[in-house]
Amino acid sequence: MRGILLQQPGVIDAGARWREGSGWVIYDPKQATADELAAALSPYYPAQVLEDQPYVSSQ
């Protein structure tokens, strides 16, 4: 899963919890949407967006 996501435009990092069947993605919303990233995974894994929260840097 991580490898597929890291190939997508705008993806900075990604990870998965195989036993839980969940994962996370850090991405640039100017280059991709959460739904587009889920669609990129859907040929390989059942994927849907459950939560999409913006990250605000403290810098």
N, C-alpha and C positions, 0 to 999 in steps of 0.2 A: 504494500500500500504506500509506504513512504516514498519508494522509488518512483512510483507513478505520479504522485503529487509533486515531488521535487522537479519533475520535468515540465510542469504546467507553468505558464507565464504568471509572474507575480508571487509565486510561492517562495517563502523565505525558509520555513522549516515545517516539519510534520512528524507525527508520531502515532503509534497505535498501541492499544491494549488488547491483544488477541483474545485473551480469556473472557474479557468483558464485551468484546465485539464493538469497541469504540475507538475513536481516534481524535486527533486535533490537528489543526493547520494554522500556521501564522502566514498571512498573505497580505499583499498590497491591494486594497480595495479599488485602487485606480486602474489596476491591470486585470483583475478577476473578481467574480462574485462567488459567494459561498455555494450557490446553486450550480454554477459552472464547474466548480471543483468537484462537487458531488456527482455531477454528470460524467466527469472524466473517470471517476472510479466505477460507475455503475456497470460497465461491461465485465468487470472483474469481481466486484463485491457489491452486496446490497448497500446502497448509500443514500442517506438523507440528512438534511441539516436539522439538527435539534436545537442548536443555540448558536447565535452569531453575535459576538460582543466585540466592540472596538477596543483595541489596546491603546492606552494613552501613556506615552513615555513620560517619566518623571523628570526628564532633562529639560 
